[in-house]
Amino acid sequence: MKKTLAFLFMVIITFSCKNDENKKTHHLVNTEYQEITKDEYVLNKPSENIKAVLVLFGGFPENADDIKREFKILDNAKNNTIAVLYMNYNRKLWLEENELLELSEHLQNIFKTNELPTDNIYLGGFSSGGTLALLISDFITNDKSIIRPKGVFIVDSPIDLAELYNTAEKNVERDLSNSTTDESKWLLETLGNQFGNPNSDISKYEHYSVYTSKTNNINNIKNLKNTKIRLYTEPDTLWWKTNTMATYEEMNAYHINKLSESLNALEFKNVEYIPTKDKGYRANGDRHPHSWSIIDKNDLINWMLKK
């Protein structure tokens, strides 16, 4: 009898252990992902149990492939069953009213067509892409769209168009004879033709800019008061001084910090200013503080999934 009971006990223990192993193995099985490529976007979508959707906008010249190369977030997303939508929407520093409406409708169609959940959406972007992320997030939040974001983040974005004009003017005067000078000439022409000189009339800059530090205007993101906001930047003053002769007050980082202070003073609910150090590198290994790489990817995922 004792031998029989002992045998049964061993069978139960062995069976339980195998069940535990099976459970652990099942937990480690990766969810299948589907990549959907369209002219307007690239979507990496889990086959089931999507926990969140991350919408990404690239910098001025970046398309979906460029974002994937510079911001290797996909593996982190797959480990957490998050869909990633890479937008081929770029070459813009501001959005006109009709562009806001068109982009909003476009995003809604993408979500409907691909049956993406709308309960945990995050938008983000690098450089001018971050500016677009803030502007469209504000628009769809105010519009009570089905794709209202829970959070939005920027990566070293030029949020103050008036100060972008002023910095470009200084760069042209310095005449460094490099890409910075060429870009600054283009900015002066583009912004000047569209909005005039902000030092004569700043009203048009206020109408289109995320933030106008001179007048402390945040009207274009006022609807994000209850939205989680992250502001990433790497204020490497030595790098910028060496490479472009820029002072801290001329850097994106300075105005991003000022925006953070303004939003907190206006009692925005969840604003994080995240300055980094020595994290900015391009995918080819070049040191550059103005890069996607300043984001801590695991921390970003945790931020998205935190309830």
N, C-alpha and C positions, 0 to 999 in steps of 0.2 A: 504494500500500500504506500509506504513512504517513498519507494523507488518510483511508483506511478506518479505521485504528487510532484516529486522532484522533476520528473520528465516533463510533465505538463507546465510546470513553472518555467523551465528552460525554453519550451516552445513559445510561451506567451512573451517572454523577454526578447527572444530572437525576432519574433513577428513584429513586436513594437519597434525594435531598433531598425528593422527594414522599412517600416512605415515612416519613421523619422527621416531616414536617409532619402526615401522617395520624396518626402515633402521638401527637404533641402534641395534636392536635385531639381524639382519642379520650380522652386523659387529662383533658381539660377538660370533657367531657360530664358533666353533673350526673346523679347517680343519682335516679331517680324516688322520690318519697315519697308514702305513703298516710296520710291522717289518719283515724283510727278514733275515733269519739266514742260513749262509753257514759255511763250515769248515774254510774258509779263512777270513770271516768277518761277522759282523752283521750290517744291514742297517735299519735305521728308516727313512722312506720316506713319505713326505706329498703326498696326492692324487693329488694335483694340485698346481699351482702357486708357485713353489719352488723358493725362493729368493736367496738361497745360499746353498752350500754343504760344510760341515765341515768334514774333514778326520782326524781321531785321531789315533796316535800310542802310545802304552803303554810303560812303563818302561821295563827293561830287562826281568822280569818274567811275565809281565801282558798280559792277553788276553782281548778280548772284554768285557767279564763280569766284569773283574777287573776294567777296565776303567769306565764302567757304574757305578760301586759301588763307586769309588773314586772321580769321576768327574761328578757331577749330573747336566749336562748341558742340558739334553733332554727337560725338561719342558720349559726352556728358548728358546730353539730352536723351540719347537712346537708353542709357543706364537708368533713366528716370521716367521713361515713357512720355516724353514731351515731343510734340510736333514742332518742326522748325520751318518757317516760311521765309525764304530769301527773296526779297523784292528786287526786280529789275526796274526800279524807279529812282532816278538820280538826276544829276545836273540841275539842281534847283537849290536856291538859298532862301527862298520864301515861297508861299503858295497863295495864288489868287483865289477869290471866292469860288469860281467855277472849278478850279483845280481841287480845292478841298472837297467839294461835292462829288466830283468825279472819282477821286481817290477813295472816298468813303464808300461809294456805291461799288467800286471795284473790289475793295476788301470784303464787303458783305457778300458779293457774288462768289469770291474765292472760298469763303467759309461755307456758303450754302452748297456750292458745287462739290466740294470735297468732304462734306459732312463733318466739319470740324466743330468741336464743342465751343461754346461761347461763355462758359462760366469761369474761365481762368486764363485770360488773355494778357500778354505783355508785349509792348512795343519798345524797340530800342534802335539806336543808330549811331554810327561813327561820323564825326565831323558834321558836314551839312546834313547827313542822314539823321543825326540826332535832332537837329532843328526840325526836320520834317516829322519825325516821330512825335515831338512835343506838340506841334501845330495840329496834326491830324488827330492826335489823342484828345486834345481840347475840343476840336470840332465834333467828333463823334460822341464825346461825353455829353456835350451840350445838346446834341441832336437826338439823344436817347436812342442811339443805334443799338442793334442787337449785338454789336461787337465792342461794347464799351470796355476799355482796358482796366485791369486792376492795378497795373503798374506801367511806368515808362522810364527809360533811362537814356542818357546821352553819354557819348565818349568824346571829350574835348571838342565840343561843338562851338561854332561861331554864332552865339545866340544874340549878340548885339550888333545889328547891321550898321548902325551909326558909327560905332567904334571900329568896326571892320573897315569902314571908309577912311576914318582918320588914320588908322594904322597903315593902310595901303598908301596913303598920301605921304607919310613919313618914310616908308620903304622906297618910294619912287625918288624922294629927295636924297636918300642915302646912296642910291644907284650902285647896288652891290653887283650889278651885271651878272645875275644868275636867275634861277627860276623864280625866286622870291620877287624880284623886280618885275618880271614878266607877268606873274600872277597879280601883283599889286596894280599894274597898269590896267589889266583887264577888269579888276574889281572897281577901280575908280571910274572907268568908262561905263561898266554895267550898272553900278549903283547910282552913279551921277545921272546917267540918262533916264533911269527909272524914277528916282526919288529926289534928285537934286543934291545940293550940298547940305548935310545935316546941321552944319554950323550956321546956316542961313535960315533953314526951315526944317525942323525935325519931325513934323507931324506925319509925313508919309512913312518915315522910318518907324514911328510908333505904331502905325496902322498895320505894318507887316512883320515887324521884328518880334521874336520871342520875348525879348527884354531890352529896354532902353535905359541904361544905367544913369544917363544924365538927368532923366526925369522920373526914374524909378517906376517905369511903366511895365506892368506884367499882364496887360489886358488880354493878350492872346493866349494866355494859359490860365486864366482866372477860374476856368471850370474844372481844373485839376486839384482843387483844394482838398478833396477826399481821396485822391489817387496817390498810390505809392510812387515816389519819384527818387531816382538815383542820378547823381551828377558826378561822373568820373572825369578826372583830369590828372595830368602829371606835370606839375609846375616846376620843371627843371630850368631854372633861370639861367644857369651857366650854359646849358646846351643852346638855348635860344639866343643868348647874347653872343656866343661864339659863332653860330651859324647864320644868324639873321640880324644881329645887333639889336634885337627887340628887348625892351625893358619888361619887367613883370606886368606893369600896367597896360602893356600892349598885347599881352598874351590872352588866349581864350581862358586860361585858368583863372586869371584875375576876375574876369567878368562872370565866370561860372560861380566863383566864390561869392561875389557880390549878389548874384541872383539867389543863391542859397540863403544868404542873410536876409534878403528882402522877403522871401517866401516864408521863412520862419517868423519874421516880424509880423507878417500878415496871417499867422496862425494856420498855415498849411499843415495838414495832419501828419504827413510822413515823408519828410524830405531828408535825404542823406547826401551830404557833400563828401566825396571820396577821393582825396588826393593820394596819388601813389608815388613811389620812388623807384627808379631804376627798373621799371617793368616794361617800358616802351621799346619794343623791337618789331620790325617788320618780318614777314615770313622768310625773307631771304637772309635774315640775320643782322640787317643794318639797324643800328641804334637810332631810334626816333621816338621821342615822348608822345608824338601825335600818332598813336597807333591803337588798333583794337586790343592789342595784347595787355594793356594796362588793366583789363578786367580780370578779376579772379573768377574763373568759370564755375568752380564748385560753389563758391559763395553766391554767385548770381542765381544758380539753380536753387539753392536753399532759400534764397529770398523769394523766388517765384512760388515755391511750394509751401512756404510758411503761411499758415492760416491765421 
